[in-house]
Amino acid sequence: MKVLFVHQNFPGQFLHLAPALVARGHDCRALTDSGNARQSPIPTWRYKHGPEKVDPAATRLGRNYTTMSDRGVTVARAALQLREKEGYVPDVICGHSGWGETLFLKEVWPEAKLLVYAEFYYRGRGADVGFDREFSPPTFDQVMIAQGRTAHLGQALAHADRGLSPTFWQASTYPAPLRQMIEVVFDGVNTEVMAPNPAASVTLPGGRALQAGDEVLTFVNRNLEPYRGYHVFMRALPEVLAARPEAQVVIVGGNEVSYGAPPKEGTWKDSFLNEVKDRLDLSRVHFIGKVPYATFVALMQVSRVHAYLTYPFVLSWSMMEAMAAGCLVVGAKVPPVEEVIRDGLNGRLVDFFDVPAWSRTLTECLADPARFAPLRAAARKTIVERYDLASVCLPRLVALVEGLGPHKT
């Protein structure tokens, strides 16, 4: 088959799927934004998107659709050039619906089957919007804004042949008629790479070396922000460090904003650090920014306890990988996390907003690693059995794509 992957940050969620299809003899190509610096062995075309500035006053609730559909038009024009000048016609298109890239591809290649990655459908209630009243007090305007943000997501799936979501909860955010189109398959965790390693060590930027077995508490996110509970974690830390004088805290993440609104000034990192720093032993709190994947792997292997907080939103790969590495994950008690972690069985769950409970639970888990060894083993077992890349997820993803292709008799 000819398979085209469309993703503004390719390979994105298709990191493993595209090479696996190539290994099975399929002709895979990619179409991505010209500003995407990520490398891939997959032959890649690039489109150049220079969006016009959207006037919020003129577009109002439609501004999100305007932005996404503008990109969709750019991608469709690039696709048309591929068809007319190179005669390229894919059998299957795999694209992410989040940025509007797939909206008009069926108009260029009506004979192709379209699989869209349906990651999340915004809701006015019951998900991220209005969840954290400190930063997002629930209002009816917010409900309408969230509804307005779904136009391109609904259109993308309505014009596709199949959808793909990584978790059942994320799929459940879609309206029932669209939910029926979605297959649930997680992207997959390489449990051979992400595995316990008693010999693991990490050298921090200041020169301190951490070994497997040390009292290490980790917190990891792409960026440090309220959507991923950074504020709750920081507010819980003073009590944890006071109770555990040997504990070392390693915090991974950048200073940008991935989700939600930016702070009024400065960064979210500094905002919440400043709130509690007078009660912290800062020599034991290590902010190491964004790190190479190999460093992240080693860090999960030395971590005794890993804190994972999130609004009811997209589930992070990092939580699944931490579990695969044998971490004891203390997670926020929200639906996407509860899909994977059962409190007291393969991890611990704490109410997102209960700062004292976070302090108590993290302290308890750091203090007695032997007691929680069965949970660590069960966490890895969960990932190996349900989310392993090679044996579970990748075969299902390959079968999904191949099932969409032309069937020769």
N, C-alpha and C positions, 0 to 999 in steps of 0.2 A: 504493500500500500504506500501511497504518498500521504504523509502526515505533516501538517503544518501546525506549529505551536506559535501562538500569538500572546505575547506578554511584554508589557513595557519594561519589565525588569527581568527578562528571561535569563536563566532558566526558572527562577522563582519556584513555584510548587511543582514544576516539571523536571526538577534537577535529576531525578533518578529515572523517571518514566521515559524521557526521550532517548537516552542511551540504551535502555532496555529494549525499546522497539527497534533501534538500529541493530542491536545484537541479534534480533530475530529476523533481520533481513529487510526491514521496512526503510523507505527513503524518507528520512525526517529532515525538515527544515524549520527555521524559526524566523519570525518577523518581530522586531523589537524597536524601541525608541532609540534614536541616534545618540542620545545622551547616556545610554546604558553602558557602563564600563565593565560589567561582568563578562567573564570569558566562558566559552563553551565549545566543546568539540563539534557541536551541531552546526552545519552551514547556516549562516544567519544573514538575512536581509534587514535593512534598517530604514525606518521612516523618520522624517524630520517633522516634528510637530511644534509649530510656533503659534500657540493659541492667542487669540485676541483677548484683550482684557474684558471681563464681564462687568457690566454695570449693575450692581445689586439693586439700585432703585428701579431700573427698567425691567429686570428679570425676576426679581423678588423670589418666590419659592421655586421658580424654574431655573434659577442660576446654576444649580448643581447639574440638572439635565443639560443645560446649555454647554457647560464645561465638558461633560462626559461625551455628549453627542458630537461636539466639535472634534474631539480626538477620534471618535468613531469614523467621522467623515475623512479625516486624514489617513487613517488606516485603510479605509475602503478604497481611497484613491490610489494608495500604494499597492493594494491588492489588484486593482484594475490594471495597473501598469504591469504587474507580474503576469497577469493573464494575457494581456494584449501584446506585450513585447517579448515575453519569454515563453508564452504558451503554457504557463504553469497552472495546473488544476489539481488541487489536493483531493484525496478521497475522504479524509477526515481532518477537521480543524479542531484543535484543542486550545481554548483561550480562557483567560480570566475575565469575568464579567465586571470587575470592580471599577475599571476606568473607561468603560464604553468602547473598548477596542473591537468587540465582536458584533456591535449593533447592526452593521450593514454588510457584513461579510457574505451573508446568504444572497444578497443582491448581486454580488460579484460572482460567487460560485454556488448557484442554486442546487447543483448536483452533488455538492459535498455534504457530508454529515457534520454537524456542529455539536461539539461537547463543550459546555461552559463550566468553569470552576465557580460554583455558587457558594462563596465563602460566608456570606452574612447578608441578611435582609434587615434593614433598619426598622425599628419599631418605636412607636411613641410611648409604649408602655411594656413592661415585662422584660426589658433587656438593659442596655447601658443608659439610655436616656432617662434622666431623673433618678437614677439609682443612688448617686452620691449627692445628697442635698447640700453638702458643703460647697460644691462647685457647680452643681446643676440642679437648682430647685425645680421640681416638676411644675410646669405650666402648660396650658393648652397650646400656646404658641410653639413650645418645643415639640409637642405631639404632631402638630401640623408640619413643622420643619422636617421632622424625621420621616413622615409620610412622603413629603416632597422629595426626599433624597432617594426614594426607592424606584423612581420612574425608570431609570436606565437599567436597574437590576431586574425588574419585572419584564421589561421589553427584551433584555438579553436572553432570559430563559424561555420566554414565550416563543422566540424565533429559533431556539435551539432544538436539537433532537434529543439531547440528554443533558442532565446537570450532574455535577459531582461536588459533594460536600465532605469535609474531613471528619466531622462528628455529627452524631444524630441531633444534638441540641442545635448546632448551627443550621442544619437542614430544617429543623422545626421552626426556625424564624421565618421561613417562607410561607406565604399563604397556601392553603391546602391544595388548590388546583396545580400550583407550581411544585409543591412538595412532592407530588406523585411522579414528577419527572426526574427526581434526584436520586442518584445512587450514593450511598455513604461509604467512603473508603478513606481511611487516613493516609497521609502522604508516606508514612512509614519511618521507622527508626532503625538505623543500622546498629543492631544490638551486639555485633562483633566489635565495633569500634566503641560504642557506648556500653561498656561493661565494667564491673568492679575490677580494680587493679590495686592490690595491696602495696605495690612498689611506686605508685604514682606520687608525684611531687610537683609543686608549683612555686616558682620564685616570683615574688611580688616586685613591683617597680622599685621599692626601697631596698631590695636585697634580701628580705626575709623569706625563708623557704618554709613552705607548708607541706607536710607529709600526710599520706593516708593514715588515719588514726588520730590525728590532731583534732583539737576541738575547734572546728571550723563551721561557721554559719554563712551560707551564701544567699545572695539575692541577685537575680539576673533578669534584665529586660533590655530590649533594643534601646529604649530611652527611659530615663527615670521620670515618671509622671504619675498623676493620680489614677489614670485608667488602669494601671497595673499595680496600684496599691502602694506606691513608694511612700506616700505620706503616712499610711498606717504602719508600715514596717519601721520607718524612722521613729515614730512616736513610741513604738514598742521597745526599741533598742536600749534606752537608758536602764530600764529595769533588768533586761537580760544581761547586760554587761556588768551591772552591779552584782547580780547573783552569780555570775560565772566569770571570775577574775582571770581565767586563762583563755577564754574564748577569743577567737579572732573572727572578724566579720569582713567578708569580701563582697563588694558590690560592683556588679558589671552593668554598664549601660551608659549611653551618651546623654548629652544635655539638650537634645532637640525635642521636638514634640511629634510623636507618631500618631497619637489619637487625642481628640478633644482640643480644648483651647490652650493657648500658651498662658503663662502667668502674666500679671500686669507689668512686672518688671523682672529682669534677671532670668534665672532658670528655676525650674521646679526643684532641681537637685539642691541648689543653695537655699531656696526658700525653706525647705523642710529640715535641712541640715542646720541652718541658723536657728530654727525653732527649738532644737534640742541639744545643740553642741555644748552648751554649758554643763550639761549633765552626762556627757559622753567622755570616755577615755579615747580621744581621737587617735592615739597611737595604735589602737586595736581595731580601727575602722578604716578599711582600705578601699578607696574608690579607684578602680583600675580602668575605667572607661570601656570602650569597645575593644574586644580582644580577638586574636585569630582563633579559628575553630579548635586547633590543637590545644590551645591554652584553656579554652572552655571545657574541652573533654577532660583534661587533667584536673581542672578545678572541681568538676562534678565528682571525680573519683576520689578527691581528698575531702570533700564536703561531708561533714557528719549530719548536718541538717540543712535542708534547702527550703526557704520560704517562697511560696508562690501565691501572689494575690492578683486578682483581676476583677474588673467589673464583669457582669454577664455579657460576654463578648467573645471574640475569636480566641480559641485556646492556643497557647504558645507551644511551639515545638520544645522549648527549653524545659518545660515541666515534664514532658514525656521522656526526654533524654536524661534528665536528672533521675527519674525513676529507673530507667534502664541501667544507669551507672550504679545503682544500688543505694541511692540517696534516700534518706527518710524525708519525704516531702510533707511539709505542713502547708496545706492549701486553704484558700478561701472557700467557704461553703456557699458556692454559687453553682448553678446548673451545669455549665461546661466543665467545671472541675469535678463535680459529683458524678459525672458520666464515667470518669476514670478511677477516682479515688473513693474508697469506702473507709470511713473513719474507724480506726482501730484495726483494720484488716490489712491494708496496703499503704497506709499513710494516716495523717491526721487532718481533720478539718476544723476550721475556726470561723466563726461569724466574721465577715469582712470588716465590720466597723468596731469590733470589740477589742480595743487596744489592750486592756488588761489581760484578756484571754490569750492574745497573741504573745504577750510577755511571758505569761505562765507556761504556755504550751511549748514555746521555743526553749525556755529555760529547762523545763522538764525533759525534753528530748535531747538537749545537749548534755544533760547531767548523767544520763544512764544509757549509753549506747547499747550495752548488752541486752537490756530489756526490750529495746526496739529492733533488735536484729531480725526477728521474724517478719516485721513489717517491711524492712528493707528488702529482704528476700522475696516477699510477696509482691512488692512494687515491681521488681525486675521481672518476676514471673508474669505479671499482668501485661507488661509491654511485650515480652517475648511471645506470649500466646496470642495476643489480640492485635498488636501494632507492629510486629517485626517487619522490616522492609522486605527481606529476601523471601521469607516463607509465607507471609500473609498478605501484605498490602500490594507489593509490586505485581504478583501474579493476578490479583483482582483488577488492578488498574490496567494492565496489559490486556486482559480479557475484555474489559469494558471498551477499550479503544478498538481492538480487533473486531469485536462484535458489531461495531458501527460500520465497518468497512464493507466493500463489495464482496459478495459471496459467489465464488465461481463454482459451477457444477461440471 
